[in-house]
Amino acid sequence: MNICITGALGHIGSALIRRLSLPDVDRIYLLDNFLTQRYASLFDLPDGLRYRFCEMDILSGDAAAVIRDSDVLIHLAAVTNAEASFHNARLVEDVNNKGLENVAKICAQHGCALIFPSSTSVYGVQEGEVDESCPPSDLKPQSPYAESKLYGERLLQSLGEKKGLRYVVFRLGTIFGYSAGMRFHTAVNKFIWQASLGENVTVWKTALHQKRPYCDLADCIEAIQYAIKDNVFDGEIYNILTTNLTVNDIIETIKRYVPGLKVQFVDSPIMNQLSYQVSTKKSLARGFRYNGDLDSSISEVIQKLRNMNTFEQKKNL
Ligand SMILES: NC(=O)c1ccc[n+]([C@@H]2O[C@H](COP(=O)([O-])OP(=O)(O)OC[C@H]3O[C@@H](n4cnc5c(N)ncnc54)[C@H](O)[C@@H]3O)[C@@H](O)[C@H]2O)c1
């Protein structure tokens, strides 16, 4: 089996390409255009796997040759910063919508199965517990990024019906956990970064006690591998997450390693008043399993950053 991973150098991809453990994998194509400059994700890849790195844009016609030679496409390439997406909606539309359309059509044409990481942010403004049966009219994405994920889900549904595309959609909770190409713009990682710098953690004014879904990177990788091993290309949507947490839960966990951490409240265009949790009943029933752990993931990243702030800075510096 040959596998193609787009966005292979990013937060999820850089861990996935090191931890892939599937029987019968021949070639692993790593496709990335360095939008986020993660060259370091290519250092020290494990021996014994047959990788081919392709510096390539998912919008380019060249992607067809790579996807034609693949049995499974794990489509991680995207513009991923939800807050920043208000200012670069055009780029989000190009990469996330048109880029997906380009690769999904090639997959449909050549019989390559596709894993698409959507996001639990498509649920948007909800209250209580939500699951995959949430009617489309109740999905309320709150940013151009979240809208692009909903667009992607619908596009794949249509290509599944009209062109026989084999695919599965994961609505991923916000990822936490160390990787070589780690990024720090999402909740848990951003708080760890600020705490490690000795700064206050900045929390949206409404967010401290609101529950939201989070996913350990290890659980995300396990879910991707399980979908391939168990051939879960059934055109379904699955919520994939480790746990639902409040920001306060996360900050209290970071405080175990950074005592004295302080919170500063800020505004954000994505703030709302509601608290919601995302159910994993459907994915558990399909055989997905979640063993991730917030505490050990936080402690690992804090340990990695332990020497980035080791002297007291003068006030005027
Ligand atoms: N990290 C999360 O919390 C999270 C949560 C839900 C869903 N997801 C989704 O999972 C996927 C991977 O997320 P991530 O956190 O690894 O993202 P990331 O931003 O860390 O990595 C994305 C990668 O895609 C590459 N890329 C961007 N545009 C490209 C293009 N036109 N052609 C080729 N490569 C391109 C970037 O260079 C980068 O290496 C994304 O679709 C994201 O929306 C992530």
The ligand as an SDF file (V2000), in Angstrom:
LIG
                    3D

 44 48  0  0  0  0  0  0  0  0999 V2000
   -4.2990   21.1170   15.0890 N   0  0  0  0  0  0  0  0  0  0  0  0
   -5.5860   21.1380   15.4490 C   0  0  0  0  0  0  0  0  0  0  0  0
   -5.9480   21.5080   16.5800 O   0  0  0  0  0  0  0  0  0  0  0  0
   -6.6470   20.6870   14.4630 C   0  0  0  0  0  0  0  0  0  0  0  0
   -7.9660   20.5250   14.9220 C   0  0  0  0  0  0  0  0  0  0  0  0
   -8.9510   20.1520   14.0050 C   0  0  0  0  0  0  0  0  0  0  0  0
   -8.6130   19.9270   12.6640 C   0  0  0  0  0  0  0  0  0  0  0  0
   -7.3230   20.0960   12.2680 N   0  0  0  0  0  0  0  0  0  0  0  0
   -7.0110   19.9010   10.8380 C   0  0  0  0  0  0  0  0  0  0  0  0
   -5.9850   18.9350   10.6820 O   0  0  0  0  0  0  0  0  0  0  0  0
   -5.1740   19.2760    9.5580 C   0  0  0  0  0  0  0  0  0  0  0  0
   -3.7070   19.3660    9.9950 C   0  0  0  0  0  0  0  0  0  0  0  0
   -3.6200   20.3070   11.0620 O   0  0  0  0  0  0  0  0  0  0  0  0
   -2.2160   20.7610   11.6510 P   0  0  0  0  0  0  0  0  0  0  0  0
   -2.4800   21.2620   13.0230 O   0  0  0  0  0  0  0  0  0  0  0  0
   -1.1810   19.7250   11.4230 O   0  0  0  0  0  0  0  0  0  0  0  0
   -1.9420   22.0310   10.7190 O   0  0  0  0  0  0  0  0  0  0  0  0
   -0.5680   22.8350   10.4740 P   0  0  0  0  0  0  0  0  0  0  0  0
   -0.9550   24.2250   10.1500 O   0  0  0  0  0  0  0  0  0  0  0  0
    0.3980   22.5890   11.5740 O   0  0  0  0  0  0  0  0  0  0  0  0
    0.0110   22.1190    9.1570 O   0  0  0  0  0  0  0  0  0  0  0  0
   -0.5310   22.3120    7.8860 C   0  0  0  0  0  0  0  0  0  0  0  0
    0.5540   21.9920    6.8740 C   0  0  0  0  0  0  0  0  0  0  0  0
   -0.0060   22.1830    5.5710 O   0  0  0  0  0  0  0  0  0  0  0  0
    0.9640   22.8200    4.7580 C   0  0  0  0  0  0  0  0  0  0  0  0
    0.2570   23.5190    3.6870 N   0  0  0  0  0  0  0  0  0  0  0  0
   -0.5180   24.6420    3.7880 C   0  0  0  0  0  0  0  0  0  0  0  0
   -0.9690   25.0030    2.5800 N   0  0  0  0  0  0  0  0  0  0  0  0
   -0.4930   24.0920    1.6920 C   0  0  0  0  0  0  0  0  0  0  0  0
   -0.6160   23.9400    0.2870 C   0  0  0  0  0  0  0  0  0  0  0  0
   -1.3160   24.8140   -0.4600 N   0  0  0  0  0  0  0  0  0  0  0  0
    0.0060   22.8990   -0.3110 N   0  0  0  0  0  0  0  0  0  0  0  0
    0.7400   22.0140    0.4260 C   0  0  0  0  0  0  0  0  0  0  0  0
    0.9030   22.1180    1.7610 N   0  0  0  0  0  0  0  0  0  0  0  0
    0.2850   23.1360    2.3960 C   0  0  0  0  0  0  0  0  0  0  0  0
    1.7110   23.7630    5.6880 C   0  0  0  0  0  0  0  0  0  0  0  0
    2.9870   24.1070    5.1790 O   0  0  0  0  0  0  0  0  0  0  0  0
    1.7740   22.9100    6.9720 C   0  0  0  0  0  0  0  0  0  0  0  0
    2.9660   22.1460    7.0310 O   0  0  0  0  0  0  0  0  0  0  0  0
   -5.7230   20.6080    9.0220 C   0  0  0  0  0  0  0  0  0  0  0  0
   -6.6620   20.3420    8.0000 O   0  0  0  0  0  0  0  0  0  0  0  0
   -6.4550   21.1740   10.2230 C   0  0  0  0  0  0  0  0  0  0  0  0
   -7.4990   22.0440    9.8320 O   0  0  0  0  0  0  0  0  0  0  0  0
   -6.3370   20.4570   13.1290 C   0  0  0  0  0  0  0  0  0  0  0  0
  1  2  1  0
  2  3  2  0
  2  4  1  0
  4  5  1  0
  4 44  2  0
  5  6  2  0
  6  7  1  0
  7  8  2  0
  8  9  1  0
  8 44  1  0
  9 10  1  0
  9 42  1  0
 10 11  1  0
 11 12  1  0
 11 40  1  0
 12 13  1  0
 13 14  1  0
 14 15  2  0
 14 16  1  0
 14 17  1  0
 17 18  1  0
 18 19  2  0
 18 20  1  0
 18 21  1  0
 21 22  1  0
 22 23  1  0
 23 24  1  0
 23 38  1  0
 24 25  1  0
 25 26  1  0
 25 36  1  0
 26 27  1  0
 26 35  1  0
 27 28  2  0
 28 29  1  0
 29 30  1  0
 29 35  2  0
 30 31  1  0
 30 32  2  0
 32 33  1  0
 33 34  2  0
 34 35  1  0
 36 37  1  0
 36 38  1  0
 38 39  1  0
 40 41  1  0
 40 42  1  0
 42 43  1  0
M  CHG  2   8   1  16  -1
M  END
$$$$
